Amino acid sequence: MPPSSLHYALVTVGTPGQTFMVALDTGSDLFWLPCQCDGCTPPATAASGSATFYIPGMSSTSKAVPCNSNFCDLQKECSTALQCPYKMVYVSAGTSSSGFLVEDVLYLSTENAHPQILKAQIMLGCGQTQTGSFLDAAAPNGLFGLGIDEVSVPSILAQKGLTSNSFSMCFGRDGIGRISFGDQESSDQEETPLDINRQHPTYAITISGITVGNKPTDMDFITIFDTGTSFTYLADPAYTYITQSFHAQVQANRHAADSRIPFEYCYDLSSSEARFPIPDIILRTVTGSMFPVIDPGQVISIQEHEYVYCLAIVKSMKLNIIGQNFMTGLRVVFDRERKILGWKKFNCYDTDSSNPLSINSRNSSGFSPSTSENYSPQEARNPAGVSQLRPLNNSAPAALYDSLLLMLILVHLAVN
């Protein structure tokens, strides 16, 4: 079965530092870590071999966010005046995280010829209870919220004047990647305006056309860019147009329907390394910019020595979501200041304006049965009883750093 293929970063929090491997999610806002967790399974051991739970009492720089804070929205549920509770509910059925809010330091590196380590004071959730997909290996070390709301990590860094209000993510085809806070643009990138819904803010853009191989068409729809969703979800008419046009141009034997696979269009392979020519898929935006899908497929092991190549798109009833797989091979810029989404083909080992920095990678190839709903821990906006967090401050001084770096790792999780 296809794994839940998400991008993760090794992050270090607290004094002394505690290191965790967290899922990177542009579809949600709060950064949380498993913390003295009673209602969840033990998270996977971090690659560094350090603590698997975040323990505020072990950090000299940790302090609880008090209940009388002006951004604590669950004051009525406070058990003590010193701890503001939080609860985040996500789209995947029964998936949530709850606990209390703390402030602590996050370690980042400057992106220049002489990198320096920066301690950034941020807010995060001390997650005491996880449910749903978080118990099935999704985000075992926590979730790194990169959404638009002001409680997200890029928002806090910009509010404190550490970086400009923008960041980029590069998704390498070999599992290598990088996330750079404060990175705004390249002179040669393609870009299009963000369509930000004030009630439900997401990184959404308008698509005006699709080309599959030699078959272009006009089509108007809005889609969300969400790194917390492994694969791409499209509703009709986009789903049917892409899948049928793709199938009509592929010269390969279609695999029989398989209830274990969430993808409708799969093709038999003679080995895991075998490939056949596939038609290009390009999304045209309202500005005329072209968003190329570098590799829309996923190789899946059915059983020993039996493989299929699947067009990794899941049919959606309503939402259109560009998942992590459609962003692979690109450097994607989430410019929240200019309200622009930018992209370009890019080698994730390099930077445009600084020396390359070493990046760790880890790949595994385990497969196990799963259902497509497990792939998307995307946040459900404004559910009843869920805290809506306000910014730490209302002013943003000039940015101190051009770009701050976190390392990405692509890990294939076998979600049960």
Disulfide bonds with the S-S distance in Angstrom:
Cys35-Cys126 1.64
Cys37-Cys40 1.79
Cys67-Cys78 1.20
Cys72-Cys84 2.22
Cys170-Cys348 2.03
Cys266-Cys310 1.98
